[in-house]
Amino acid sequence: MKEFIASFIDQKELSENSQSAYFYDLDQFIESIHGKVTSTNLRIYQASIKDFKPAVQKRKLSAVNQFVWSCLEFNRPKPMIVNCWI
């Protein structure tokens, strides 16, 4: 899954700071779900960011939603996306 982060970020017109934030957020997401998007893993990820400020939670969830949607839209390998409901 990590190999798709760079191509996802490259599709967007983002500042260097935003690119870094997206990469960090998505890398953290993939690590926390062990590379598999399942409803259980998504709940675990959401719980792992609950102590962050609301704006940070919103940014992280937005990045994750966009990334997962992009993976679904471009038909990335299916083993990484299982029961995806973000």
C-alpha positions in Angstrom: 0.0 0.0 0.0 2.8 2.4 0.8 4.0 2.3 -2.8 0.7 4.1 -3.8 1.2 7.1 -1.5 3.7 8.9 -3.7 1.6 8.5 -6.8 -1.5 9.6 -4.9 0.2 12.8 -3.6 1.7 13.5 -7.1 -1.9 13.7 -8.5 -2.6 16.6 -6.2 -1.4 20.1 -6.5 -0.1 20.6 -3.0 2.5 22.8 -1.3 5.6 21.1 0.0 4.3 21.3 3.5 1.0 19.7 2.6 2.7 16.9 0.7 4.8 16.2 3.8 1.7 16.2 6.0 -0.2 13.9 3.6 2.7 11.5 3.4 3.1 11.4 7.2 -0.6 10.9 7.8 -1.0 8.2 5.2 2.2 6.4 6.3 0.9 6.4 9.9 -2.5 5.1 8.7 -1.0 2.2 6.7 1.3 1.3 9.6 -1.6 1.3 12.1 -3.9 -0.9 9.9 -1.0 -3.2 8.9 -1.7 -2.6 5.2 -5.3 -3.9 5.2 -8.3 -1.8 5.2 -11.0 -3.5 7.2 -13.8 -2.1 9.3 -12.0 -3.3 12.4 -8.7 -1.7 11.4 -10.5 1.5 10.5 -12.0 1.6 14.0 -8.6 0.9 15.5 -7.1 3.8 13.5 -9.9 6.1 14.5 -9.3 5.2 18.1 -5.6 5.8 17.7 -6.1 9.4 16.7 -8.9 10.3 19.2 -6.5 12.2 21.5 -5.4 14.6 18.8 -7.1 18.0 18.4 -10.3 17.9 16.3 -8.6 19.8 13.4 -5.8 17.2 13.3 -8.3 14.3 13.4 -10.2 15.9 10.6 -7.1 16.4 8.5 -5.9 12.9 9.0 -9.3 11.3 8.2 -9.7 13.5 5.1 -6.3 12.4 3.8 -7.2 8.7 4.5 -10.6 9.0 2.9 -9.1 10.6 -0.2 -6.4 8.0 -0.4 -8.7 5.0 0.0 -11.2 6.4 -2.5 -8.3 6.9 -4.9 -7.2 3.3 -4.5 -10.7 2.1 -5.1 -11.2 4.4 -8.1 -8.0 3.3 -9.7 -8.6 -0.4 -8.9 -5.5 -0.9 -6.8 -4.8 -4.5 -5.7 -7.8 -5.8 -3.8 -6.0 -7.6 -0.9 -5.3 -4.3 0.6 -8.9 -3.1 0.6 -11.4 -5.3 2.4 -14.8 -4.1 3.6 -13.7 -0.5 3.2 -16.2 1.9 4.9 -14.6 5.2 5.8 
